[in-house]
Amino acid sequence: MKDLVIIGAGGFGRTIYWQCDADYANHREWTIKGFLDDRPHILDGFGIDKPILGSPFTYKADPNEIWLCALGEPQMRVKYAAPLVAQGVEFINLRTEVAYPASARLGQGIIFERKVQVGSDTRIGDFVTILSMSVIGHDVTIGDYVQIASFTFIGARARIGNAVQIHPHSCILPDVKVGDRAVIGAGSIVVKDVPPDCTVFGNPAKIVFSR
């Protein structure tokens, strides 16, 4: 049986811990070993009986370990996960209560919260996080390190770039392309392509900030 290590013991890390604790695979395929975080006392008072094992930058991985990266910010996931991938660390996909067909192609280190629906022939990259009650249409392509918040809808054939942040209750219409590192504001209805490094907001979504 494998030992599961969770990177990040903040609010999202605690959320993912409890999802893992209730997951079917817990105590069948793996057990939760603990967290990696630079803040040794961050779990104090939260009733979680798993330890902070050390820092993600200095911890020595064990071959029997499997890993999840529970960090909400895409750039933080790049910072912490990419060096570990280079070392050969094995990241798993957390798939509690997700519905996806055999034709979907999944990368590594994906976190699906509960009640996520994925359409046929959709491709999801590495270290993508999709929060609860989101729907991804058919033939969608999602890049690496993307954050998709709860109650998001992404229409058929949409293309989502790398390190994109999509905030809650957003709707991205079919065939829309969202560039790398773009940010989709909460409740936005995206009806046309979004350039890289832009923040859009509203209905219809318009550029409100560009880096």
C-alpha positions in Angstrom: 0.0 0.0 0.0 1.3 3.4 -1.0 1.8 6.5 1.3 0.0 9.6 0.2 1.8 13.0 0.7 -0.1 16.2 0.3 1.8 19.4 -0.7 0.2 22.4 1.1 -1.5 22.4 4.5 -3.4 25.6 4.1 -7.2 25.9 3.6 -7.2 24.0 0.3 -4.8 21.4 1.6 -7.1 20.7 4.5 -10.1 20.5 2.1 -8.3 18.0 0.0 -7.2 16.0 3.1 -10.8 15.5 4.1 -11.7 14.5 0.6 -8.9 12.0 0.6 -9.9 10.7 4.0 -13.4 9.9 2.6 -12.1 8.6 -0.8 -12.7 4.9 -1.6 -9.0 4.4 -2.3 -8.0 5.4 1.3 -6.9 2.3 3.2 -7.4 0.3 0.0 -4.7 1.6 -2.3 -3.0 4.2 -0.1 -3.0 5.8 3.3 -2.4 9.5 4.1 1.1 10.0 5.4 1.1 13.7 6.0 1.7 17.2 4.5 4.6 19.1 3.2 4.6 22.8 4.2 7.1 25.4 5.3 4.8 26.4 8.2 5.3 23.7 10.8 2.3 24.8 13.0 -0.2 25.6 10.3 -2.4 22.6 11.2 -2.6 23.4 14.9 -6.2 23.5 16.2 -7.8 22.0 13.1 -8.2 18.4 14.4 -6.1 16.8 11.7 -3.9 14.0 13.1 -1.4 13.9 10.3 2.0 15.6 10.6 3.9 18.3 8.7 6.6 16.1 7.3 8.9 19.0 6.3 9.4 21.5 3.5 8.6 20.6 -0.1 12.1 21.9 -1.1 14.1 19.8 1.3 12.0 16.7 1.9 13.5 13.4 0.6 10.9 11.5 -1.3 10.4 7.8 -0.6 9.8 5.4 -3.5 6.7 4.1 -1.8 5.1 7.6 -1.7 2.5 9.0 -4.1 1.8 12.7 -4.1 -0.9 15.4 -4.5 -0.2 19.2 -4.9 -3.0 21.0 -3.0 -2.1 24.5 -3.8 -4.8 26.8 -5.3 -2.6 29.3 -7.2 -1.3 28.0 -10.6 2.1 29.7 -10.2 2.5 28.1 -6.8 1.8 24.7 -8.3 4.5 25.3 -10.9 6.9 26.4 -8.2 6.4 23.4 -6.0 5.5 20.6 -8.3 7.7 21.0 -11.3 11.0 20.4 -9.4 9.5 17.2 -7.9 8.4 15.9 -11.3 12.0 16.4 -12.5 13.0 14.1 -9.6 10.6 11.4 -10.7 8.1 11.8 -7.9 4.8 10.1 -8.7 1.7 12.4 -8.6 -1.7 10.8 -8.7 -5.1 12.0 -9.8 -7.8 12.4 -7.1 -11.0 11.3 -8.7 -13.6 11.3 -6.0 -17.1 11.3 -7.5 -16.0 12.6 -10.9 -17.7 11.3 -14.1 -15.6 11.1 -17.2 -15.6 8.7 -20.2 -12.8 6.3 -21.2 -12.1 8.6 -24.2 -11.0 11.5 -21.9 -7.2 11.9 -21.7 -5.9 12.9 -18.3 -2.4 14.2 -17.3 -0.9 13.7 -13.8 -1.5 15.4 -10.5 -5.1 16.4 -11.3 -7.5 17.1 -8.5 -11.2 16.7 -9.1 -13.4 17.8 -6.3 -16.8 16.1 -6.0 -19.5 16.2 -8.6 -17.4 17.2 -11.6 -18.6 16.1 -15.1 -16.2 15.7 -18.0 -17.3 15.2 -21.6 -16.0 12.8 -24.3 -12.6 13.2 -25.9 -11.6 16.0 -23.6 -7.9 16.5 -22.8 -6.8 17.7 -19.3 -3.2 18.6 -18.7 -1.0 18.1 -15.7 -1.7 19.6 -12.2 -5.2 20.9 -13.1 -7.6 21.5 -10.3 -11.4 21.4 -11.0 -13.6 22.3 -8.1 -17.0 20.9 -7.3 -20.1 21.0 -9.5 -18.2 22.1 -12.6 -19.0 20.8 -16.1 -16.5 20.4 -18.9 -17.9 19.8 -22.3 -16.8 17.4 -25.1 -13.6 17.9 -27.1 -12.3 20.5 -24.7 -8.5 21.0 -24.2 -7.2 22.2 -20.9 -3.5 23.0 -20.4 -1.3 22.4 -17.4 -1.6 24.1 -14.0 -5.1 25.4 -14.6 -7.4 26.3 -11.7 -11.2 25.9 -12.4 -13.4 27.0 -9.6 -16.8 25.6 -8.6 -19.9 25.8 -10.8 -17.9 26.6 -13.9 -19.2 25.5 -17.4 -16.7 25.1 -20.3 -18.4 24.5 -23.6 -17.5 22.1 -26.4 -14.2 22.4 -28.2 -13.0 25.3 -26.0 -9.3 25.7 -25.6 -7.9 26.7 -22.2 -4.2 27.6 -22.0 -1.6 26.9 -19.3 -1.9 28.4 -15.8 -5.3 29.9 -16.4 -7.5 30.8 -13.4 -11.2 30.5 -13.9 -13.3 31.8 -10.9 -16.7 30.5 -9.7 -19.9 30.5 -11.8 -18.0 31.4 -15.0 -19.3 30.2 -18.4 -17.0 29.8 -21.3 -18.9 29.3 -24.5 -18.1 26.6 -27.1 -15.0 27.1 -29.4 -13.6 30.0 -27.3 -9.9 30.1 -26.7 -8.4 31.3 -23.5 -4.7 32.2 -23.6 -2.0 31.2 -21.1 -2.1 32.8 -17.6 -5.4 34.5 -18.3 -7.9 35.1 -15.4 -11.6 34.7 -15.8 -13.5 36.7 -13.2 -16.3 35.3 -11.1 -19.6 35.0 -12.9 -18.2 36.0 -16.3 -19.8 34.9 -19.6 -16.9 34.5 -22.0 -18.2 34.7 -25.6 -15.0 35.4 -27.5 -11.3 34.6 -27.3 -9.2 35.8 -24.3 -5.6 36.9 -25.0 -2.8 35.6 -22.8 -2.0 37.4 -19.5 -5.4 39.2 -19.5 -8.1 39.4 -16.8 -11.7 39.5 -18.1 -14.9 40.1 -16.1 -18.6 40.6 -16.8 -21.4 39.5 -19.1 -20.2 39.5 -21.7 -16.7 39.3 -20.4 -14.4 42.2 -21.2 -10.7 42.8 -20.5 -10.3 44.8 -17.3 -6.5 44.2 -16.8 -3.6 43.2 -19.1 -0.1 42.4 -18.0 
